[in-house]
Amino acid sequence: MVKKNKSWKKDFVDSFNESLSYISSHKKYVYISVIVFFISAVLGYFGSERLGFLDEQLREIALKTQGLDALELLWFIFSNNVTSALSVLFLGIFFGIFPLFNAVFNGAILGYVYSKAVPVLGFLVIWRIIPHGIFELPAIFISMGLGIHLGMSFFSKEGVKTLKHRLGSSLKAFLAVVVPLLMLAAVIESFLILFVG
């Protein structure tokens, strides 16, 4: 029983390290998603008067979380984030367009929310926002980067073969790295929402 337990842990550690190595070897795509996201966030902040249509979407999200207990809220956040991250990765197959669009859209939302919070709580409100994204954002950026990298497969000499290889490695990285990060993010975010506000 002890040997099986050790074997499971070793397999997970090996898979985790291999996935980190894979992500690191293609980190330029992750950096692209980060740059696009934060440029969009800046534009969302300074162009917030044009993004009023986001209010309805933010209101709908807030309504969905009302009345949820700790476990329900944790599951809501985790399942939403996993679904979003997995979609970004898979839909990256279409030449990496969807991950880039997702980076633009979510960056704009962050900039818009920050623009609404600053007049009420001041610029230092960023320190209240950061804990919400400390694990979530890296996980999403990794998924976006892997999605963009996946979409570049068709520009290689062996398009389909390359796509299959990258898809397998990306899914492995998603399970070993992204999912644990999103679980940590869900725990922290649900705690902050319920007990800190």
Buried (B, 14 or more C-beta within 10 A) or exposed (E): EEEEEEEEEEEEEEBBEBBBEBBEEBBEBBEBBBEBBBBBBBBBBEBBEEBEEBEEEEEEEEEEBEEBEEEEBBEBBBEBBBEBBBBBBBBBBEBBBBBBBBBBEBBBBBBBBBBBBBEEEEEEBEEEBEBBBBBBBBBBBBBBBBBBBBBBBBEEEEEEEBBEEBBEBBBBBBBBBBBBBBBBBBBBBBBEBBEEE
